[in-house]
Amino acid sequence: MNVKAIDDVLAQLRAAAAVAGGKAPGAAPAGTQRADFAAALQSAVQQVNGTQQDAAQAARDFELGKPGANLQDVMVTMQKANISFQTMVQVRNRLVSAYHDMMNMQV
């Protein structure tokens, strides 16, 4: 079993938790840097897409019997792609819910 792949996933989860908690290394103090929401969202979607493409390629390599492609790495990669996609779906659902809440506000 490839422990490096699992360590990479854990490192990415820890980095995401640090960013979500506002503890990103080199982060500017609040209010000093303008956040570009559209760029951040586009970047997240592209990252999820890349993860899914990596998983599909790993599965293809395993199906074709290419050297170096083992089942453990394929399964870890596919689960990583699934988790990132499910996270993106939840973010989308929250954004749609917030949009509906704002549209239903009385002015």
N, CA, C and O atoms as CSV, one atom per row, in Angstrom:
chain,resi,resn,atom,element,x,y,z
A,1,MET,N,N,0.844,-1.183,0.000
A,1,MET,CA,C,0.000,0.000,0.000
A,1,MET,C,C,0.889,1.245,0.000
A,1,MET,O,O,1.898,1.294,0.702
A,2,ASN,N,N,0.516,2.222,-0.770
A,2,ASN,CA,C,1.305,3.441,-0.901
A,2,ASN,C,C,0.880,4.436,0.170
A,2,ASN,O,O,-0.181,5.051,0.065
A,3,VAL,N,N,1.699,4.593,1.188
A,3,VAL,CA,C,1.398,5.495,2.301
A,3,VAL,C,C,1.599,6.947,1.890
A,3,VAL,O,O,0.997,7.847,2.476
A,4,LYS,N,N,2.434,7.180,0.895
A,4,LYS,CA,C,2.701,8.548,0.451
A,4,LYS,C,C,1.431,9.227,-0.061
A,4,LYS,O,O,1.216,10.413,0.189
A,5,ALA,N,N,0.595,8.483,-0.773
A,5,ALA,CA,C,-0.651,9.063,-1.292
A,5,ALA,C,C,-1.569,9.477,-0.148
A,5,ALA,O,O,-2.208,10.528,-0.208
A,6,ILE,N,N,-1.633,8.658,0.881
A,6,ILE,CA,C,-2.470,8.982,2.034
A,6,ILE,C,C,-1.901,10.192,2.771
A,6,ILE,O,O,-2.652,11.061,3.213
A,7,ASP,N,N,-0.588,10.247,2.901
A,7,ASP,CA,C,0.041,11.404,3.538
A,7,ASP,C,C,-0.216,12.679,2.744
A,7,ASP,O,O,-0.424,13.745,3.324
A,8,ASP,N,N,-0.203,12.571,1.424
A,8,ASP,CA,C,-0.488,13.743,0.584
A,8,ASP,C,C,-1.913,14.239,0.798
A,8,ASP,O,O,-2.153,15.444,0.873
A,9,VAL,N,N,-2.858,13.305,0.896
A,9,VAL,CA,C,-4.260,13.688,1.129
A,9,VAL,C,C,-4.390,14.367,2.493
A,9,VAL,O,O,-5.063,15.390,2.617
A,10,LEU,N,N,-3.749,13.798,3.510
A,10,LEU,CA,C,-3.806,14.404,4.845
A,10,LEU,C,C,-3.174,15.795,4.850
A,10,LEU,O,O,-3.680,16.704,5.508
A,11,ALA,N,N,-2.084,15.963,4.127
A,11,ALA,CA,C,-1.445,17.280,4.055
A,11,ALA,C,C,-2.360,18.289,3.379
A,11,ALA,O,O,-2.432,19.443,3.802
A,12,GLN,N,N,-3.063,17.863,2.326
A,12,GLN,CA,C,-3.990,18.768,1.654
A,12,GLN,C,C,-5.158,19.131,2.559
A,12,GLN,O,O,-5.604,20.278,2.569
A,13,LEU,N,N,-5.655,18.161,3.319
A,13,LEU,CA,C,-6.747,18.450,4.253
A,13,LEU,C,C,-6.300,19.419,5.342
A,13,LEU,O,O,-7.047,20.322,5.719
A,14,ARG,N,N,-5.096,19.233,5.842
A,14,ARG,CA,C,-4.584,20.148,6.873
A,14,ARG,C,C,-4.392,21.557,6.307
A,14,ARG,O,O,-4.685,22.546,6.979
A,15,ALA,N,N,-3.901,21.642,5.075
A,15,ALA,CA,C,-3.719,22.954,4.451
A,15,ALA,C,C,-5.057,23.642,4.232
A,15,ALA,O,O,-5.183,24.848,4.443
A,16,ALA,N,N,-6.063,22.869,3.806
A,16,ALA,CA,C,-7.393,23.451,3.611
A,16,ALA,C,C,-7.985,23.910,4.936
A,16,ALA,O,O,-8.646,24.947,4.994
A,17,ALA,N,N,-7.753,23.144,6.002
A,17,ALA,CA,C,-8.251,23.544,7.316
A,17,ALA,C,C,-7.553,24.806,7.798
A,17,ALA,O,O,-8.182,25.659,8.424
A,18,ALA,N,N,-6.258,24.936,7.514
A,18,ALA,CA,C,-5.522,26.130,7.914
A,18,ALA,C,C,-6.030,27.351,7.163
A,18,ALA,O,O,-6.172,28.426,7.746
A,19,VAL,N,N,-6.304,27.191,5.879
A,19,VAL,CA,C,-6.816,28.305,5.082
A,19,VAL,C,C,-8.207,28.692,5.578
A,19,VAL,O,O,-8.516,29.877,5.704
A,20,ALA,N,N,-9.046,27.692,5.859
A,20,ALA,CA,C,-10.399,27.974,6.335
A,20,ALA,C,C,-10.378,28.655,7.697
A,20,ALA,O,O,-11.253,29.465,8.003
A,21,GLY,N,N,-9.388,28.330,8.510
A,21,GLY,CA,C,-9.273,28.939,9.825
A,21,GLY,C,C,-8.562,30.282,9.808
A,21,GLY,O,O,-8.403,30.907,10.857
A,22,GLY,N,N,-8.136,30.732,8.649
A,22,GLY,CA,C,-7.457,32.018,8.540
A,22,GLY,C,C,-6.010,31.958,8.977
A,22,GLY,O,O,-5.418,32.986,9.307
A,23,LYS,N,N,-5.427,30.759,8.983
A,23,LYS,CA,C,-4.047,30.602,9.432
A,23,LYS,C,C,-3.118,30.286,8.274
A,23,LYS,O,O,-2.101,29.617,8.456
A,24,ALA,N,N,-3.458,30.759,7.094
A,24,ALA,CA,C,-2.627,30.484,5.929
A,24,ALA,C,C,-1.285,31.185,6.080
A,24,ALA,O,O,-1.233,32.350,6.475
A,25,PRO,N,N,-0.194,30.481,5.765
A,25,PRO,CA,C,1.106,31.129,5.878
A,25,PRO,C,C,1.216,32.291,4.914
A,25,PRO,O,O,0.900,32.167,3.731
A,26,GLY,N,N,1.664,33.414,5.430
A,26,GLY,CA,C,1.841,34.595,4.590
A,26,GLY,C,C,0.542,35.324,4.294
A,26,GLY,O,O,0.500,36.185,3.416
A,27,ALA,N,N,-0.518,34.986,5.019
A,27,ALA,CA,C,-1.800,35.640,4.767
A,27,ALA,C,C,-1.762,37.069,5.285
A,27,ALA,O,O,-1.226,37.342,6.360
A,28,ALA,N,N,-2.327,37.956,4.520
A,28,ALA,CA,C,-2.370,39.363,4.914
A,28,ALA,C,C,-3.442,39.554,5.980
A,28,ALA,O,O,-4.422,38.809,6.005
A,29,PRO,N,N,-3.273,40.538,6.862
A,29,PRO,CA,C,-4.298,40.797,7.855
A,29,PRO,C,C,-5.632,41.136,7.201
A,29,PRO,O,O,-5.680,41.620,6.071
A,30,ALA,N,N,-6.701,40.876,7.922
A,30,ALA,CA,C,-8.037,41.090,7.367
A,30,ALA,C,C,-8.218,42.540,6.948
A,30,ALA,O,O,-7.843,43.456,7.680
A,31,GLY,N,N,-8.788,42.744,5.783
A,31,GLY,CA,C,-9.084,44.078,5.301
A,31,GLY,C,C,-7.981,44.720,4.492
A,31,GLY,O,O,-8.196,45.787,3.917
A,32,THR,N,N,-6.805,44.112,4.424
A,32,THR,CA,C,-5.724,44.729,3.678
A,32,THR,C,C,-5.634,44.225,2.246
A,32,THR,O,O,-4.976,44.838,1.405
A,33,GLN,N,N,-6.297,43.104,1.969
A,33,GLN,CA,C,-6.237,42.551,0.630
A,33,GLN,C,C,-7.652,42.246,0.172
A,33,GLN,O,O,-8.440,41.653,0.909
A,34,ARG,N,N,-7.967,42.651,-1.042
A,34,ARG,CA,C,-9.302,42.435,-1.579
A,34,ARG,C,C,-9.404,41.012,-2.100
A,34,ARG,O,O,-8.564,40.566,-2.882
A,35,ALA,N,N,-10.438,40.300,-1.665
A,35,ALA,CA,C,-10.650,38.922,-2.108
A,35,ALA,C,C,-11.447,38.927,-3.409
A,35,ALA,O,O,-12.452,39.628,-3.523
A,36,ASP,N,N,-11.006,38.162,-4.365
A,36,ASP,CA,C,-11.710,38.026,-5.623
A,36,ASP,C,C,-12.458,36.696,-5.590
A,36,ASP,O,O,-11.883,35.639,-5.851
A,37,PHE,N,N,-13.750,36.767,-5.265
A,37,PHE,CA,C,-14.552,35.567,-5.068
A,37,PHE,C,C,-14.655,34.751,-6.349
A,37,PHE,O,O,-14.543,33.526,-6.307
A,38,ALA,N,N,-14.864,35.399,-7.472
A,38,ALA,CA,C,-15.002,34.682,-8.741
A,38,ALA,C,C,-13.726,33.912,-9.080
A,38,ALA,O,O,-13.791,32.770,-9.535
A,39,ALA,N,N,-12.578,34.529,-8.862
A,39,ALA,CA,C,-11.310,33.856,-9.155
A,39,ALA,C,C,-11.087,32.681,-8.214
A,39,ALA,O,O,-10.598,31.632,-8.634
A,40,ALA,N,N,-11.441,32.851,-6.945
A,40,ALA,CA,C,-11.291,31.761,-5.981
A,40,ALA,C,C,-12.209,30.593,-6.328
A,40,ALA,O,O,-11.805,29.433,-6.240
A,41,LEU,N,N,-13.435,30.898,-6.720
A,41,LEU,CA,C,-14.378,29.850,-7.087
A,41,LEU,C,C,-13.925,29.133,-8.360
A,41,LEU,O,O,-13.997,27.907,-8.447
A,42,GLN,N,N,-13.463,29.894,-9.335
A,42,GLN,CA,C,-12.977,29.288,-10.580
A,42,GLN,C,C,-11.765,28.401,-10.306
A,42,GLN,O,O,-11.650,27.315,-10.873
A,43,SER,N,N,-10.880,28.850,-9.456
A,43,SER,CA,C,-9.710,28.059,-9.110
A,43,SER,C,C,-10.117,26.750,-8.427
A,43,SER,O,O,-9.547,25.696,-8.709
A,44,ALA,N,N,-11.097,26.822,-7.534
A,44,ALA,CA,C,-11.564,25.620,-6.840
A,44,ALA,C,C,-12.197,24.635,-7.821
A,44,ALA,O,O,-11.967,23.429,-7.726
A,45,VAL,N,N,-12.988,25.141,-8.753
A,45,VAL,CA,C,-13.624,24.270,-9.752
A,45,VAL,C,C,-12.562,23.621,-10.635
A,45,VAL,O,O,-12.664,22.437,-10.957
A,46,GLN,N,N,-11.561,24.373,-11.022
A,46,GLN,CA,C,-10.485,23.814,-11.849
A,46,GLN,C,C,-9.694,22.756,-11.088
A,46,GLN,O,O,-9.263,21.761,-11.669
A,47,GLN,N,N,-9.506,22.971,-9.793
A,47,GLN,CA,C,-8.787,21.989,-8.985
A,47,GLN,C,C,-9.591,20.693,-8.872
A,47,GLN,O,O,-9.024,19.604,-8.963
A,48,VAL,N,N,-10.901,20.802,-8.675
A,48,VAL,CA,C,-11.755,19.615,-8.615
A,48,VAL,C,C,-11.730,18.891,-9.960
A,48,VAL,O,O,-11.644,17.664,-10.009
A,49,ASN,N,N,-11.804,19.647,-11.039
A,49,ASN,CA,C,-11.748,19.045,-12.372
A,49,ASN,C,C,-10.429,18.315,-12.586
A,49,ASN,O,O,-10.413,17.203,-13.114
A,50,GLY,N,N,-9.339,18.925,-12.186
A,50,GLY,CA,C,-8.032,18.278,-12.318
A,50,GLY,C,C,-7.946,16.999,-11.511
A,50,GLY,O,O,-7.375,16.008,-11.967
A,51,THR,N,N,-8.512,17.018,-10.312
A,51,THR,CA,C,-8.507,15.823,-9.468
A,51,THR,C,C,-9.296,14.698,-10.123
A,51,THR,O,O,-8.877,13.541,-10.094
A,52,GLN,N,N,-10.442,15.039,-10.717
A,52,GLN,CA,C,-11.240,14.019,-11.386
A,52,GLN,C,C,-10.539,13.480,-12.631
A,52,GLN,O,O,-10.623,12.286,-12.918
A,53,GLN,N,N,-9.860,14.336,-13.361
A,53,GLN,CA,C,-9.127,13.870,-14.531
A,53,GLN,C,C,-7.964,12.970,-14.141
A,53,GLN,O,O,-7.676,11.992,-14.830
A,54,ASP,N,N,-7.287,13.301,-13.023
A,54,ASP,CA,C,-6.206,12.443,-12.524
A,54,ASP,C,C,-6.737,11.070,-12.143
A,54,ASP,O,O,-6.104,10.054,-12.428
A,55,ALA,N,N,-7.905,11.039,-11.495
A,55,ALA,CA,C,-8.504,9.766,-11.099
A,55,ALA,C,C,-8.886,8.940,-12.318
A,55,ALA,O,O,-8.666,7.729,-12.340
A,56,ALA,N,N,-9.455,9.581,-13.329
A,56,ALA,CA,C,-9.828,8.861,-14.545
A,56,ALA,C,C,-8.596,8.303,-15.250
A,56,ALA,O,O,-8.615,7.178,-15.749
A,57,GLN,N,N,-7.528,9.092,-15.289
A,57,GLN,CA,C,-6.289,8.629,-15.925
A,57,GLN,C,C,-5.680,7.464,-15.152
A,57,GLN,O,O,-5.201,6.504,-15.757
A,58,ALA,N,N,-5.693,7.537,-13.836
A,58,ALA,CA,C,-5.152,6.445,-13.024
A,58,ALA,C,C,-5.963,5.169,-13.236
A,58,ALA,O,O,-5.395,4.081,-13.327
A,59,ALA,N,N,-7.289,5.297,-13.315
A,59,ALA,CA,C,-8.131,4.126,-13.561
A,59,ALA,C,C,-7.846,3.541,-14.944
A,59,ALA,O,O,-7.764,2.323,-15.102
A,60,ARG,N,N,-7.693,4.415,-15.947
A,60,ARG,CA,C,-7.377,3.939,-17.300
A,60,ARG,C,C,-6.037,3.199,-17.322
A,60,ARG,O,O,-5.906,2.140,-17.935
A,61,ASP,N,N,-5.052,3.777,-16.644
A,61,ASP,CA,C,-3.734,3.142,-16.601
A,61,ASP,C,C,-3.809,1.762,-15.946
A,61,ASP,O,O,-3.169,0.817,-16.407
A,62,PHE,N,N,-4.586,1.651,-14.881
A,62,PHE,CA,C,-4.717,0.367,-14.204
A,62,PHE,C,C,-5.441,-0.649,-15.086
A,62,PHE,O,O,-5.058,-1.817,-15.149
A,63,GLU,N,N,-6.497,-0.186,-15.769
A,63,GLU,CA,C,-7.245,-1.087,-16.657
A,63,GLU,C,C,-6.383,-1.601,-17.803
A,63,GLU,O,O,-6.530,-2.744,-18.236
A,64,LEU,N,N,-5.499,-0.764,-18.283
A,64,LEU,CA,C,-4.630,-1.167,-19.387
A,64,LEU,C,C,-3.416,-1.963,-18.918
A,64,LEU,O,O,-2.651,-2.475,-19.735
A,65,GLY,N,N,-3.242,-2.064,-17.607
A,65,GLY,CA,C,-2.135,-2.849,-17.067
A,65,GLY,C,C,-0.788,-2.171,-17.181
A,65,GLY,O,O,0.239,-2.843,-17.271
A,66,LYS,N,N,-0.775,-0.852,-17.177
A,66,LYS,CA,C,0.497,-0.132,-17.282
A,66,LYS,C,C,1.343,-0.375,-16.029
A,66,LYS,O,O,0.806,-0.478,-14.926
A,67,PRO,N,N,2.653,-0.465,-16.199
A,67,PRO,CA,C,3.529,-0.662,-15.037
A,67,PRO,C,C,3.442,0.526,-14.073
A,67,PRO,O,O,3.365,1.681,-14.491
A,68,GLY,N,N,3.457,0.220,-12.806
A,68,GLY,CA,C,3.414,1.270,-11.795
A,68,GLY,C,C,2.014,1.664,-11.383
A,68,GLY,O,O,1.850,2.438,-10.440
A,69,ALA,N,N,1.002,1.158,-12.056
A,69,ALA,CA,C,-0.381,1.474,-11.695
A,69,ALA,C,C,-0.906,0.350,-10.817
A,69,ALA,O,O,-1.120,-0.768,-11.284
A,70,ASN,N,N,-1.116,0.660,-9.525
A,70,ASN,CA,C,-1.648,-0.365,-8.631
A,70,ASN,C,C,-3.027,0.041,-8.122
A,70,ASN,O,O,-3.404,1.213,-8.152
A,71,LEU,N,N,-3.751,-0.941,-7.663
A,71,LEU,CA,C,-5.141,-0.737,-7.276
A,71,LEU,C,C,-5.274,0.228,-6.095
A,71,LEU,O,O,-6.219,1.015,-6.052
A,72,GLN,N,N,-4.352,0.180,-5.147
A,72,GLN,CA,C,-4.444,1.047,-3.974
A,72,GLN,C,C,-4.377,2.516,-4.367
A,72,GLN,O,O,-5.167,3.330,-3.886
A,73,ASP,N,N,-3.444,2.852,-5.233
A,73,ASP,CA,C,-3.302,4.246,-5.668
A,73,ASP,C,C,-4.535,4.703,-6.450
A,73,ASP,O,O,-4.989,5.838,-6.306
A,74,VAL,N,N,-5.069,3.804,-7.276
A,74,VAL,CA,C,-6.258,4.136,-8.054
A,74,VAL,C,C,-7.433,4.421,-7.119
A,74,VAL,O,O,-8.158,5.397,-7.309
A,75,MET,N,N,-7.621,3.572,-6.113
A,75,MET,CA,C,-8.742,3.747,-5.187
A,75,MET,C,C,-8.591,5.023,-4.359
A,75,MET,O,O,-9.570,5.733,-4.133
A,76,VAL,N,N,-7.377,5.315,-3.910
A,76,VAL,CA,C,-7.147,6.547,-3.144
A,76,VAL,C,C,-7.415,7.769,-4.011
A,76,VAL,O,O,-8.040,8.732,-3.566
A,77,THR,N,N,-6.942,7.721,-5.243
A,77,THR,CA,C,-7.147,8.842,-6.159
A,77,THR,C,C,-8.624,9.039,-6.472
A,77,THR,O,O,-9.103,10.171,-6.534
A,78,MET,N,N,-9.347,7.938,-6.669
A,78,MET,CA,C,-10.775,8.044,-6.963
A,78,MET,C,C,-11.554,8.565,-5.751
A,78,MET,O,O,-12.483,9.355,-5.919
A,79,GLN,N,N,-11.200,8.145,-4.554
A,79,GLN,CA,C,-11.873,8.641,-3.360
A,79,GLN,C,C,-11.572,10.123,-3.130
A,79,GLN,O,O,-12.438,10.888,-2.706
A,80,LYS,N,N,-10.337,10.508,-3.418
A,80,LYS,CA,C,-9.962,11.920,-3.299
A,80,LYS,C,C,-10.783,12.768,-4.268
A,80,LYS,O,O,-11.249,13.849,-3.905
A,81,ALA,N,N,-10.962,12.284,-5.496
A,81,ALA,CA,C,-11.772,12.998,-6.483
A,81,ALA,C,C,-13.229,13.056,-6.038
A,81,ALA,O,O,-13.889,14.081,-6.208
A,82,ASN,N,N,-13.732,11.964,-5.469
A,82,ASN,CA,C,-15.118,11.924,-5.000
A,82,ASN,C,C,-15.344,12.911,-3.862
A,82,ASN,O,O,-16.344,13.629,-3.851
A,83,ILE,N,N,-14.432,12.949,-2.918
A,83,ILE,CA,C,-14.568,13.863,-1.780
A,83,ILE,C,C,-14.499,15.314,-2.244
A,83,ILE,O,O,-15.273,16.150,-1.777
A,84,SER,N,N,-13.584,15.617,-3.153
A,84,SER,CA,C,-13.484,17.000,-3.629
A,84,SER,C,C,-14.736,17.398,-4.410
A,84,SER,O,O,-15.186,18.539,-4.320
A,85,PHE,N,N,-15.298,16.460,-5.177
A,85,PHE,CA,C,-16.527,16.762,-5.918
A,85,PHE,C,C,-17.695,16.974,-4.964
A,85,PHE,O,O,-18.472,17.913,-5.139
A,86,GLN,N,N,-17.829,16.121,-3.964
A,86,GLN,CA,C,-18.912,16.272,-2.999
A,86,GLN,C,C,-18.790,17.591,-2.229
A,86,GLN,O,O,-19.795,18.234,-1.926
A,87,THR,N,N,-17.562,17.984,-1.917
A,87,THR,CA,C,-17.347,19.269,-1.252
A,87,THR,C,C,-17.787,20.417,-2.145
A,87,THR,O,O,-18.423,21.363,-1.680
A,88,MET,N,N,-17.449,20.335,-3.432
A,88,MET,CA,C,-17.851,21.387,-4.368
A,88,MET,C,C,-19.370,21.444,-4.503
A,88,MET,O,O,-19.940,22.529,-4.611
A,89,VAL,N,N,-20.025,20.294,-4.498
A,89,VAL,CA,C,-21.492,20.268,-4.577
A,89,VAL,C,C,-22.095,20.947,-3.350
A,89,VAL,O,O,-23.064,21.695,-3.471
A,90,GLN,N,N,-21.532,20.695,-2.175
A,90,GLN,CA,C,-22.043,21.321,-0.957
A,90,GLN,C,C,-21.822,22.835,-0.976
A,90,GLN,O,O,-22.683,23.593,-0.529
A,91,VAL,N,N,-20.686,23.269,-1.485
A,91,VAL,CA,C,-20.429,24.714,-1.608
A,91,VAL,C,C,-21.444,25.334,-2.557
A,91,VAL,O,O,-21.997,26.398,-2.279
A,92,ARG,N,N,-21.686,24.664,-3.678
A,92,ARG,CA,C,-22.673,25.167,-4.627
A,92,ARG,C,C,-24.049,25.261,-3.986
A,92,ARG,O,O,-24.757,26.251,-4.170
A,93,ASN,N,N,-24.430,24.232,-3.234
A,93,ASN,CA,C,-25.736,24.243,-2.569
A,93,ASN,C,C,-25.849,25.404,-1.580
A,93,ASN,O,O,-26.895,26.045,-1.485
A,94,ARG,N,N,-24.780,25.667,-0.855
A,94,ARG,CA,C,-24.793,26.791,0.087
A,94,ARG,C,C,-24.903,28.126,-0.634
A,94,ARG,O,O,-25.615,29.023,-0.184
A,95,LEU,N,N,-24.203,28.257,-1.746
A,95,LEU,CA,C,-24.271,29.499,-2.520
A,95,LEU,C,C,-25.666,29.721,-3.085
A,95,LEU,O,O,-26.174,30.842,-3.052
A,96,VAL,N,N,-26.282,28.682,-3.596
A,96,VAL,CA,C,-27.634,28.805,-4.135
A,96,VAL,C,C,-28.609,29.156,-3.018
A,96,VAL,O,O,-29.501,29.984,-3.209
A,97,SER,N,N,-28.447,28.538,-1.865
A,97,SER,CA,C,-29.310,28.838,-0.722
A,97,SER,C,C,-29.152,30.296,-0.283
A,97,SER,O,O,-30.142,30.971,0.001
A,98,ALA,N,N,-27.916,30.777,-0.227
A,98,ALA,CA,C,-27.678,32.169,0.155
A,98,ALA,C,C,-28.267,33.124,-0.883
A,98,ALA,O,O,-28.814,34.169,-0.531
A,99,TYR,N,N,-28.156,32.767,-2.151
A,99,TYR,CA,C,-28.726,33.588,-3.213
A,99,TYR,C,C,-30.251,33.683,-3.052
A,99,TYR,O,O,-30.826,34.768,-3.147
A,100,HIS,N,N,-30.888,32.550,-2.810
A,100,HIS,CA,C,-32.344,32.543,-2.629
A,100,HIS,C,C,-32.756,33.357,-1.402
A,100,HIS,O,O,-33.758,34.072,-1.428
A,101,ASP,N,N,-31.977,33.239,-0.335
A,101,ASP,CA,C,-32.271,34.027,0.875
A,101,ASP,C,C,-32.184,35.523,0.585
A,101,ASP,O,O,-33.025,36.300,1.037
A,102,MET,N,N,-31.167,35.919,-0.168
A,102,MET,CA,C,-31.026,37.346,-0.492
A,102,MET,C,C,-32.140,37.819,-1.418
A,102,MET,O,O,-32.624,38.943,-1.282
A,103,MET,N,N,-32.547,36.974,-2.356
A,103,MET,CA,C,-33.621,37.366,-3.273
A,103,MET,C,C,-34.964,37.485,-2.575
A,103,MET,O,O,-35.828,38.247,-3.010
A,104,ASN,N,N,-35.143,36.734,-1.492
A,104,ASN,CA,C,-36.412,36.761,-0.769
A,104,ASN,C,C,-36.469,37.838,0.322
A,104,ASN,O,O,-37.486,37.981,1.000
A,105,MET,N,N,-35.383,38.588,0.490
A,105,MET,CA,C,-35.368,39.645,1.511
A,105,MET,C,C,-36.277,40.791,1.110
A,105,MET,O,O,-36.358,41.162,-0.061
A,106,GLN,N,N,-36.958,41.345,2.098
A,106,GLN,CA,C,-37.784,42.511,1.877
A,106,GLN,C,C,-36.892,43.760,1.905
A,106,GLN,O,O,-36.041,43.904,2.783
A,107,VAL,N,N,-37.093,44.637,0.956
A,107,VAL,CA,C,-36.269,45.850,0.888
A,107,VAL,C,C,-37.041,47.021,1.421
A,107,VAL,O,O,-36.526,48.139,1.451
